[in-house]
Amino acid sequence: MQALSGDIPGSTPGEGKECLPAAGKVCPLPIRYNILMVWSGENTLRYSRNILVEELGEAGQERLFASSVLVVGAGGLGSPALLYLAAAGIGRIGVIDDDRVDITNFNRQVIHRADTVGQWKTGSAAAALRAFRTDLTIDEYPEALTAANAAALFRKYDAVVDGSDNFPTKYLCNDAAVVTGRPLVHAGVLRFGGQMLTVVPGAGPCLRCVIPRIPSRKDSPGCAEAGIVGAAAGVLGAWQAMEAIKLLSGAAPSPGGKLLTVDTLSNEVSCVTVVRDRSCPACGDHPRITEPLSDAEYDPERSCAV
């Protein structure tokens, strides 16, 4: 199990090997930590459909091999995101979650099996991913993401996918991403739909540019109160994985700033451009939120647990 502090074996923070972008593409994201993978006959076959995609190709696939992603939460959003990140060929995946598998999870948390009830979600998810891809490096963190560990943990990865289920953790993810300069793919889901926002620090807005303060619990019901159709979480979680894949491969680098809303009940999808707020407390010209992050900023009483 990977500790929350210390360097990744075989790598130096900020000094990862250079990975070239796919032909004709621009890759703004550095690939820092994972060791470059060697092509094999099995890999060529396994990722042949990826390689056939012009915007990806061999160069993009090599970047995915060399990339690392942290997934916060192994639940309704984290489950499909983890599976599709592994399927795409991401070389190293970390997963952090302080919850255990419960029978009420199974309508949407598809990475877990019935015989894993009571186990840590991180261990259950890691076992499923290892069975699916034996060459995948997986870091398990069976604990909560906190103001004390978030920045150090984010710095171990090239990108972060936020699959958390409460607003305090989402805002913590946002702030940790901004202070560490790590791209972050946010999403939230409820009932038949949800929203997604990609944050690329230094290139666009963050979550606090949209909603500066954490919503109160009474204004943010969770799945336990409002319910959720599992397939809706599958749509948003898979889309989060796609955003990370585009960013890391260089297939379609995104500056972020697009708030996507998906309503599977009405089959409607909308996208609104969000601009950076110069007075934003996290990414503005004079940010109030800086390192070290403070626990007081993330009131657990505002949590909308599922």
Secondary structure as GFF3:
##gff-version 3
##sequence-region A 1 306
A	DSSP	alpha_helix	41	46	.	.	.	ID=ss1
A	DSSP	alpha_helix	48	52	.	.	.	ID=ss2
A	DSSP	alpha_helix	57	65	.	.	.	ID=ss3
A	DSSP	beta_strand	68	72	.	.	.	ID=ss4
A	DSSP	alpha_helix	78	88	.	.	.	ID=ss5
A	DSSP	beta_strand	92	96	.	.	.	ID=ss6
A	DSSP	three_ten_helix	103	105	.	.	.	ID=ss7
A	DSSP	three_ten_helix	114	116	.	.	.	ID=ss8
A	DSSP	alpha_helix	121	132	.	.	.	ID=ss9
A	DSSP	beta_strand	137	141	.	.	.	ID=ss10
A	DSSP	alpha_helix	150	154	.	.	.	ID=ss11
A	DSSP	beta_strand	159	162	.	.	.	ID=ss12
A	DSSP	alpha_helix	167	180	.	.	.	ID=ss13
A	DSSP	beta_strand	184	190	.	.	.	ID=ss14
A	DSSP	beta_strand	193	199	.	.	.	ID=ss15
A	DSSP	alpha_helix	207	210	.	.	.	ID=ss16
A	DSSP	three_ten_helix	217	219	.	.	.	ID=ss17
A	DSSP	alpha_helix	223	226	.	.	.	ID=ss18
A	DSSP	alpha_helix	230	249	.	.	.	ID=ss19
A	DSSP	beta_strand	258	263	.	.	.	ID=ss20
A	DSSP	beta_strand	268	273	.	.	.	ID=ss21
A	DSSP	three_ten_helix	295	297	.	.	.	ID=ss22
A	DSSP	three_ten_helix	300	302	.	.	.	ID=ss23
###
